[in-house]
Amino acid sequence: MPAQSAFTVDLDDKPEYQRILEGQPQTLGMRSGRVHLEPGKACGQHSTKNHEELLVFLAGRGELLIGADTRHPVGRGKVAYIPPETLHDVSNTGSEPLIYIYCVAPAGR
């Protein structure tokens, strides 16, 4: 599917990761997926490197850790932006699954 074509994707209700956008050639570089974190779990600290990232929280509640010590509460109805070269982690601090969509795109400089 060429990057110039518009399309839609159905979201799963399954309790697992769902790849949504896989980057080129499907897009011009954007990648995304639906993350399902069980209570007490985290996605694991990682860097955005030369990308920017958007997180859209659909269900549950948790915490977004930026760097070593900056914490933001997140959950249903919240959106978070993470700039390039930023270490971050998302953890589920609630009693229900934390479900969110991430979108990662190369940062233009």
C-alpha positions in Angstrom: 0.0 0.0 0.0 1.7 3.3 -1.1 2.2 6.0 1.4 0.0 8.4 -0.6 -3.1 6.2 -0.1 -5.6 6.9 2.8 -6.9 3.9 4.7 -8.5 2.9 7.9 -7.6 0.2 10.5 -9.9 -1.6 12.9 -8.7 -1.7 16.5 -8.7 -5.1 18.2 -10.3 -5.7 21.6 -7.7 -8.5 22.3 -5.5 -8.2 25.4 -2.3 -7.9 23.4 -0.2 -5.6 21.3 -1.7 -4.6 17.9 0.5 -3.1 15.2 -1.4 -0.4 13.4 1.1 1.5 11.1 4.4 -0.2 10.2 6.3 2.7 8.5 7.5 2.7 4.9 6.1 1.8 2.4 2.7 2.0 4.3 3.5 5.5 5.5 6.2 8.1 4.9 7.8 7.0 8.2 5.1 7.1 10.9 4.6 4.0 13.0 1.9 3.2 15.5 0.3 0.5 17.6 -2.2 -0.2 20.3 -0.6 -1.2 23.6 -2.4 -3.3 26.3 -0.7 -3.2 29.7 -1.9 -5.4 32.5 -1.9 -3.9 36.1 1.6 -3.6 37.5 3.3 -3.9 34.0 5.3 -1.3 32.1 6.3 -1.0 28.5 10.0 -0.5 29.5 12.1 2.6 29.4 13.3 3.6 26.0 14.3 6.7 24.0 12.5 8.4 21.2 15.9 8.9 19.6 15.4 11.1 16.5 11.6 10.7 16.6 8.7 12.4 18.3 5.9 10.4 19.9 2.2 10.9 20.7 0.4 8.7 23.2 -3.4 8.6 23.3 -4.8 6.8 26.3 -8.1 4.9 25.8 -8.6 3.0 29.0 -7.2 2.5 32.5 -4.8 4.6 34.4 -1.1 4.7 34.8 2.0 6.8 34.9 4.3 8.3 32.3 7.9 8.5 33.5 10.1 11.0 31.6 13.8 10.7 32.2 14.7 9.4 35.7 12.3 11.3 37.8 9.5 13.3 36.1 6.2 11.6 36.5 2.8 12.4 34.8 -0.5 10.7 35.6 -2.1 9.3 32.5 -5.2 7.4 31.7 -8.4 7.4 29.7 -8.9 10.8 28.0 -5.3 11.9 28.3 -2.8 12.6 25.5 0.9 12.9 25.9 3.6 14.3 23.6 7.2 13.1 23.9 9.9 15.1 22.1 12.9 13.6 20.3 15.9 12.3 22.4 13.7 11.6 25.4 13.9 8.6 27.7 10.4 7.5 28.8 8.4 4.6 30.2 4.6 4.0 30.7 3.4 1.9 33.6 0.0 0.7 34.6 -0.7 1.8 38.2 -4.4 0.9 38.2 -6.4 -2.3 38.7 -7.7 -2.5 35.0 -5.7 -2.8 31.8 -4.1 0.4 30.6 -4.7 0.7 26.8 -3.2 3.4 24.6 -2.2 4.2 21.0 1.3 5.4 20.3 2.3 7.2 17.1 6.0 7.7 16.3 7.3 9.8 13.4 10.7 11.0 12.4 11.3 14.5 13.7 12.0 17.1 11.0 14.9 19.4 11.8 
